Amino acid sequence: MSSVRKAKQKFSIGVVSVCLGMILIGCGQGREESPDEFPSRAIQIICPWGAGGGTDTVSRICAKGLQEVLGARVNVINEAGGAGVSGHAAGAKAKPDGYTLTMLTAEIDMMHWRGLTDVGPTNFEPIMIMNKVCGSIFVRENSPWQTMQDLRNAVQENPGKFTASGTAKGGIWHLACAAWLSACGLSPDALTWVPSTGAAAGLQQLISEGIDVVFCSPAEGKPLLDAGKVRLIAILSSERNPMFPDVPTCVEQGVNAEIYGWAGLAAPIGTPQPILNRLEDALQEVAATKDFETSMHNVGFLVDTENAQRFREILQADDIQFGQLLKDAGIVE
């Protein structure tokens, strides 16, 4: 056989091999992954709020735990903006295969009431609430207000003069502010709300003297509290927070104001139930670890979780409650 003919044969065999390889790769990519194989690649958690805030912190603690339990890399992606719309919408539109999860916050039950988006709780499959928190009130360490009553008196005497922040307009901590003002017998605009991308941004504005008050969870202000830069003057709960036992509640100080937020992992609607079950089991395992408890306590959070069924019930109940609160506060008509 001539050398030219041999070369042509080798070339033909090579072309056939490459084509077969491409066909096999294509078939492999088109094959549906079975739930038993999940996860076979990295998972991402979308956090709808900025880095450094409470939701971001919980997202990263959960990512670390899930990575250890599932044996796959878990990344946190911050998609802040649009009063929480950007991240929640991105999560709702993700492929329903279990590889993109969203750390929902209570704002998922608020945004659609304000006409900001069509995305709401029905766009998600709830998996597990990883954290529940009460509201609280922070002022600067050099603030003249030593107690909640000091703040109440100042706002009553100077309506509209002072500013507050902690989240986007119409977000959970804006509702906390509105609930507090209502319980004090003050109008919703007695404190001027300054929107922010989350508690971390609001607290930075506070210590730089850009605003006067921050409403957020106690844990979100803990680093600045420990550093002596802010003062925690009230907990918006019926009972004192065990992580901050010396801080009185609003109720103790004569104002019947309570409000709670939460953060929970969810998947896009249509995610296969076996994958949802796998994720819930994994998160239950994460939440039961000492490492999870320690990590949460170190940043000032209690371990307070809820399973998928309870999460679904909370989403439905809060959707009604928050819609009414937004109307009462004059945020929506």
C-alpha positions in Angstrom: 0.0 0.0 0.0 1.4 3.4 -0.9 2.3 5.9 1.7 -0.3 8.3 0.3 -3.1 5.7 0.5 -2.0 4.9 4.1 -2.1 8.6 5.0 -5.7 8.9 3.6 -6.8 5.9 5.6 -5.4 7.3 8.8 -7.1 10.7 8.1 -10.5 9.0 7.4 -10.3 7.0 10.7 -9.3 10.2 12.6 -12.3 12.1 11.2 -14.7 9.3 12.0 -13.3 9.1 15.6 -13.7 12.8 16.1 -17.3 12.7 14.8 -18.2 9.8 17.0 -16.6 11.6 20.0 -18.7 14.7 19.3 -21.8 12.7 18.9 -21.2 10.9 22.3 -20.5 14.2 24.0 -23.7 15.7 22.5 -25.7 12.7 23.7 -24.2 13.0 27.2 -25.0 16.7 27.4 -28.6 16.1 26.3 -29.1 13.3 28.8 -31.3 14.2 31.8 -29.5 13.9 35.1 -31.2 11.5 37.5 -31.9 12.7 41.0 -29.5 10.1 42.3 -26.7 11.9 40.5 -27.5 15.3 41.9 -25.4 17.3 42.4 -22.8 16.5 39.7 -21.5 20.1 39.4 -21.4 23.4 41.3 -24.5 25.0 42.8 -25.1 28.7 43.1 -27.1 30.6 45.7 -28.4 34.0 44.6 -28.5 36.5 47.5 -30.8 39.4 46.5 -29.0 41.8 48.9 -25.6 43.3 49.2 -22.4 41.7 50.6 -21.9 42.0 54.4 -25.6 42.1 55.3 -27.5 39.5 57.3 -28.9 37.7 54.3 -25.5 37.5 52.7 -24.0 36.2 56.0 -26.7 33.4 56.3 -26.2 32.6 52.6 -22.5 32.0 53.0 -22.9 30.0 56.2 -25.4 27.8 54.4 -23.2 27.5 51.3 -20.3 26.3 53.4 -22.5 23.7 55.1 -24.1 22.5 51.9 -20.8 22.1 50.2 -19.6 19.8 53.0 -22.8 17.7 53.0 -23.3 17.5 49.2 -19.7 17.2 48.2 -20.1 19.8 45.5 -19.0 23.4 45.3 -21.6 26.0 46.4 -21.1 29.6 45.4 -22.9 32.7 46.6 -23.8 35.4 44.0 -24.9 38.8 45.2 -27.5 40.3 42.9 -28.6 43.4 44.8 -30.7 46.1 43.3 -34.2 47.1 42.5 -35.4 46.8 46.1 -34.7 43.1 46.0 -36.3 42.6 42.6 -33.0 41.8 40.7 -31.9 38.8 42.8 -35.4 37.4 43.3 -36.3 37.7 39.6 -33.0 36.1 38.6 -33.7 33.2 40.9 -37.3 32.8 39.6 -36.1 32.7 36.0 -33.3 30.2 36.6 -33.4 26.7 35.1 -35.4 24.5 37.5 -32.7 21.8 38.0 -31.6 22.5 41.5 -28.4 24.1 40.6 -29.6 27.7 41.1 -31.1 28.4 44.5 -32.3 31.8 45.9 -32.1 33.0 49.5 -35.6 34.4 49.6 -36.3 37.1 52.1 -39.6 38.5 53.4 -39.5 41.1 50.6 -40.7 38.3 48.2 -44.1 38.9 49.8 -43.9 42.7 49.3 -42.4 43.6 45.9 -45.4 42.5 43.8 -47.8 44.5 46.1 -45.8 47.6 45.2 -46.0 46.9 41.4 -42.2 46.5 41.1 -42.4 43.0 39.6 -44.7 40.1 38.8 -42.4 37.8 40.7 -43.8 36.6 44.0 -43.9 33.6 46.3 -45.7 31.4 43.8 -42.7 31.5 41.5 -40.6 29.4 43.9 -40.5 25.9 45.5 -39.7 26.6 49.2 -37.0 24.3 50.6 -36.2 25.5 54.1 -36.2 28.7 56.2 -32.6 29.0 57.5 -33.1 32.0 59.8 -35.8 34.1 61.4 -35.1 37.4 63.0 -36.8 40.2 64.8 -36.4 43.9 64.0 -34.4 46.3 66.2 -33.4 50.0 66.4 -29.8 51.2 66.1 -28.4 54.7 66.6 -24.8 56.0 66.6 -22.8 55.6 69.8 -22.6 59.4 70.1 -26.3 59.9 69.5 -28.1 61.9 72.2 -30.8 59.2 72.3 -30.0 56.7 75.0 -33.3 54.9 74.9 -36.2 54.2 72.6 -38.3 56.8 74.4 -35.6 59.4 73.8 -35.9 58.6 70.0 -39.7 58.6 70.2 -39.8 62.0 71.9 -37.3 63.5 69.4 -39.3 62.3 66.4 -42.6 63.5 67.9 -41.2 66.9 68.5 -39.5 67.1 65.1 -41.6 65.1 62.6 -39.8 64.6 59.3 -36.5 66.0 60.5 -34.7 62.7 61.2 -33.8 60.0 58.7 -33.8 56.2 58.9 -32.7 53.3 56.7 -31.9 49.6 56.7 -33.3 48.3 53.4 -35.1 49.3 50.2 -38.3 51.3 50.3 -41.1 48.9 51.2 -38.7 46.2 52.5 -39.0 44.4 55.8 -37.1 46.9 57.8 -39.0 49.8 56.3 -42.1 48.0 57.5 -40.5 47.7 60.9 -40.0 51.5 60.9 -43.6 52.0 59.8 -44.9 49.6 62.5 -42.9 51.3 65.2 -44.1 54.8 64.1 -47.7 53.5 64.1 -47.3 51.9 67.6 -45.9 55.3 68.8 -49.0 57.1 67.4 -46.9 58.9 64.8 -47.5 59.3 61.1 -45.6 57.1 58.6 -43.6 60.1 57.4 -42.5 61.2 60.8 -39.2 59.6 60.0 -37.9 60.1 56.5 -36.9 56.7 55.0 -33.7 56.6 52.9 -33.6 53.4 50.8 -30.4 51.3 50.8 -29.3 47.9 49.3 -29.5 46.3 52.8 -28.7 46.7 56.4 -24.9 46.8 55.9 -25.2 49.8 53.6 -27.7 51.5 56.0 -25.3 50.9 59.0 -22.4 52.4 57.0 -24.6 55.5 56.4 -25.4 55.6 60.1 -21.8 55.7 61.3 -20.8 58.2 58.6 -23.6 60.4 59.9 -25.6 60.3 56.7 -28.7 59.1 58.5 -29.9 59.1 62.1 -31.5 55.7 62.8 -31.3 52.1 61.3 -34.0 49.5 61.6 -32.6 46.0 61.0 -32.0 42.7 62.8 -29.8 42.9 65.9 -27.3 40.5 64.4 -26.7 42.8 61.4 -25.5 45.6 63.6 -23.5 43.3 65.9 -20.0 44.0 64.4 -20.4 47.8 64.8 -22.0 47.3 68.2 -19.0 45.2 69.3 -16.7 47.9 67.9 -18.5 50.6 69.9 -19.7 52.6 66.9 -23.5 52.1 67.3 -26.0 51.7 70.2 -28.8 49.1 70.2 -31.8 50.8 71.9 -34.7 48.4 71.3 -35.8 45.0 70.1 -39.0 44.9 68.1 -40.3 41.7 69.7 -42.4 40.6 72.6 -39.4 39.0 74.3 -35.8 39.9 74.7 -33.3 38.4 72.3 -31.2 35.8 74.1 -28.2 36.9 72.0 -28.7 40.5 73.3 -30.2 40.0 76.8 -29.5 43.5 78.1 -31.4 45.2 75.3 -35.1 46.0 76.3 -37.9 45.3 73.9 -40.2 48.1 72.5 -43.0 46.4 74.5 -41.1 46.8 77.7 -40.6 50.5 76.9 -44.3 51.1 76.4 -44.6 50.7 72.6 -46.4 47.6 71.3 -44.3 47.1 68.1 -43.2 43.7 66.8 -42.0 42.6 63.4 -40.0 39.6 62.1 -38.0 38.8 59.0 -36.7 35.6 57.6 -34.3 34.1 55.0 -35.0 30.8 53.3 -33.6 28.8 50.4 -35.9 28.1 47.5 -35.7 26.8 44.0 -37.5 27.9 40.8 -41.0 26.5 40.3 -40.9 23.2 38.4 -37.8 21.8 40.1 -38.2 18.0 40.4 -39.5 16.9 43.8 -36.7 14.3 44.3 -34.1 17.1 43.9 -36.1 19.3 46.3 -36.2 16.5 48.8 -32.4 15.9 48.4 -31.8 19.6 49.1 -34.1 19.8 52.1 -32.5 16.7 53.6 -29.1 18.2 53.1 -30.1 21.5 54.7 -31.7 19.7 57.7 -28.3 18.0 58.1 -26.5 21.3 57.8 -28.8 23.0 60.4 -28.2 20.1 62.9 -24.4 20.5 62.9 -22.5 22.2 65.7 -20.6 24.2 63.1 -23.8 25.8 61.8 -24.9 26.7 65.3 -21.6 28.2 66.2 -21.3 30.1 62.9 -24.8 31.6 63.4 -24.2 32.4 67.1 -20.8 34.1 66.2 -22.7 36.7 64.1 -25.5 37.1 66.6 -28.2 34.8 65.0 -30.2 32.2 66.8 -30.7 28.9 65.0 -34.4 29.0 64.0 -35.3 27.0 61.0 -38.5 25.7 59.3 -39.1 22.8 56.9 -40.5 23.2 53.4 -44.2 22.7 54.3 -44.0 25.3 57.1 -42.0 27.6 54.8 -44.9 27.4 52.3 -47.4 28.3 55.0 -45.3 31.3 56.1 -45.0 32.6 52.5 -48.8 32.5 52.1 -49.6 34.1 55.5 -46.9 36.8 55.1 -48.1 37.7 51.6 -51.5 38.7 53.1 -50.1 40.4 56.3 -47.4 42.4 54.5 -49.8 43.6 51.9 -52.0 45.0 54.6 -49.0 46.6 56.4 -47.8 48.3 53.2 -51.3 49.8 52.8 -51.5 50.9 56.4 -48.1 52.5 56.1 -49.2 54.4 53.0 -46.5 52.7 50.9 -49.1 51.3 48.6 -52.7 52.3 47.9 
